Amino acid sequence: MGMKAVHFGGGNIGRGFVAEFLHTAGYEVVFVDVMDKIINELQNTKSYQVTEVSEEGETTKTITNYRAINSKTHEQDVIQEISTADVVTCAVGPNILKFIAPVIAKGIDIRSTPKPLAVIACENAIGATDTLRGHIESHTDSERLKTMGERAQYANSAIDRIVPAQPPNSGLNVRIEKFYEWAVEKTPFGSVGHPDIPAIHWVDNLEPYIERKLFTVNTSHATAAYYGRYAGKKTIAEAMQDSYIRGVVRDVLKETASLIVDKHGIDAQEQQDYVDTIVARISNPYLEDSVERVGRAPVRKLSRKERFIGPASQLAERGMKYDALLGSVEMALRFQNVPDDQESVELATILKENSPADATVQLTGLERTHPLFAAVVKVVDQVQSEAKETGQPRI
């Protein structure tokens, strides 16, 4: 019997990143989703293509050996697949982990295979697998929790690959950047050993990789999006062609780099080389991506452990500079009432209905006594004041 991976999330990241590398490693991939359209397409199509894009050109790979199940209508089938799988991965968004956890818990609970299931959440969030594990354990009988390690092992991961907006009528095919990084902690697997997936970089300590990626790639990408929208740019590449925005992004990354070097002991030149690589990546004109798409979900992106408040709060705690990051926070706060983005509507409501201090607490999760708190309150107050004067934030 061949190796099998159950993957939750049939979107572009799932098909174009995770499934590509699971397929290359020899796994049969069982996609699980609740979106009828995606599941039906996967069920009725024997293959799809992943096109890797870089300045050197394009390379296309064909993905086969997969199946798809709608967990909304065929939950029992998903449970059975998990009970005999080698790996479970997901790329559904951090806020959806609590919804996929119950069915994963049921699948794990009936496992009788000799090797534990490897559970790896592939989300843009720190400790996503730990979060998923917490939800799974909350749906597991307390007595069964005592032997959970015999049936499942959980490893956090850091993923890094830009998936731009897709051309119209692409179907299942995905265009994606050639560069990628997929780091996963290996220590949770102990003597059993980690799964054989060559694309994964197995590490003893994941935190430096997670924070370096989140506070460099995600921070710069979102900064370019929010400043780009403010300046009337349409795409990230267009925003990065603007010398002022490019300079702002560089200033922001100087601050996050100072944190990465100070906290994790990464060599300063190594981090600078990484920064240069990331700036080149998000500037790539072959990865056309709109500022609205990259900027969407501003409430999540302004939260405590995310790309702006996460590094700024740690810099404040260390007495280090975070001024440029505050600029990114300000621009994110202006991302209100954007079509097809519910969080931008939610952001506008929060800012309209709360005092600057209360809005700061609700959006960022910062304690009122935190050294960053007062500075963020000042920025929130400024954006709110503009909205009161003009009826909307200045954009």
SULJOWO-V687396 format. One line per field, one symbol per residue. ss: DSSP state (2 for helix, 1 for strand, 0 for the rest). psi: psi as a letter, one per 20 degrees, with the letter a starting at -180 (. if undefined). Layout:
ss: ???
psi: ???
This chain:
ss: 00011111000222222222222200011111100222222222000111111100111111100111110000222222222000111100022222222222222220000000111110000002222222222200022220022221110011110000000000000111100011111022222200000000111000222222222222222222222222000012222220222222222222222222222200022222222222222200000001222220022220000000222222222000002222222222200000000222222222222002222222220000000022222222222222222200000
psi: prqpppppojahgghifghghgghijqppoppriogggggghhjpirrqooppriibqppqppalqrqpoihilghhgghghijrhqprqmiphiihhhigghgggghhjqjqhpqpopopmqmqpkhhggggghghikpphhhhhjhhhhqqppqrpqopporqqqqkiciqppqqgqqpnpppihiicihqrqnnhhpopqhohghgghgggjfghggghghgghgghjjqhrggggiiphgghhggggghgghhhgggggijppghghhhgggggghgiioiimppqhgghirlhggijrgjaighghhhhgghikrpjghhhghgghhhimqlppknhhhggghgghhiqrgghhgggghjqqhiqiighhggggggggggghhhiiqqo.
